[in-house]
Amino acid sequence: MLKRLIKEQFPDLMRQGQSALALEAFKEAIRECWRLLDQEKIDSLIRSMTTRVNTVIAVEGGIHAFRDADRGAPVGSGERSAFYL
C-alpha cells in the first residue's frame, strides 16, 4: 500500500540512486505518503490479519489469494486490494 503510493506520488524517486540526498528524499516521500494513507483501509487490513496469517499457514507460504474476512469476497474484486506473499 505505502510502496504503491510512493511510486504513484514520486515516480522519479527510484531512479535517484543511493546517495545521501536520495535517502533524504526517500525519507520525506515516506513521511508524506504515510500522511496520505486511508485510516479505514489500514483498519480493514488489521482486522483481516488473522485470516491472512492463517491462509499463509494453511498453504505453507507461497503465492496465493485469500478471502477478505470483512466482505467474504475474493480479494481483488472491486478495488485494488490483492495481497500476495
N, C-alpha and C positions, 0 to 999 in steps of 0.2 A: 504494500500500500504506500509506504513512505518512498520506497525506491521509485515506483512508477510516478509519483507526484514530483519527485526531484527531476526525473527525466523529462517530464512534461513542462515544468516551470523553468528549468535550467538546462536546455538541450545541449549547450556547448560545454558544460561543466566537465564531462568525462574526457574531453579532448585536451584538457589543460595540463596533463602530465601529473607529476608527483612533487612539484616544488612546494616550498613553504607557503607561497602565495596561493597556489591551487588548494592546498589544505585549508587555509583560512576561508577561501571562497566556498569550499565544500561544507565546512562547519556552519557558515552563515546560511547556506542553502538548506541544510538540515533544520536549523532553527526556524527559518521562515516557513518551510513546508510543515513542520511539526505544528505550528500555529494554525495551519490551514486544514488539518485533519478533522474529519467529521466525528464528533464525540459519539453520536448514535452508532456509527459504523464500528468504532472501537468497542463500544459496549456490546454490540452484537457478536463481534469476534471473541470477546472474553466469555460471553455466555455459551458460545459454541465450542469452547476449548476442550471440554470433557469429551465431546463427540469426536473432535479432531484427533485427540490423543488416542482414544480407543480404536479409531479406524486405522491409524498408523500401526498400532499394536496388532490388530486383527489381520492386517495384510502383510505384517512383518516388514514394514517400511516400503520403499519404492514409490513409484508414481501412481497416484490414484485420485479419483474424485470422491467426494463424500456428500452425504445429505446434510443440509443445513438444519440444525436442531430446532431452530425457531420457526421455519416455514415448512419443513418437510419436503421441500422441492430440491431437485438436483442443483447443486451449486453451479453457478454459471448461467442459470436460466434467468433472464432479465438483466440485471446489472452485472458488471464485470466483477464477480466475487469468487472466481475459481481459486482453489487453494490446492497446490500440488507440492509434494515433497519429493 
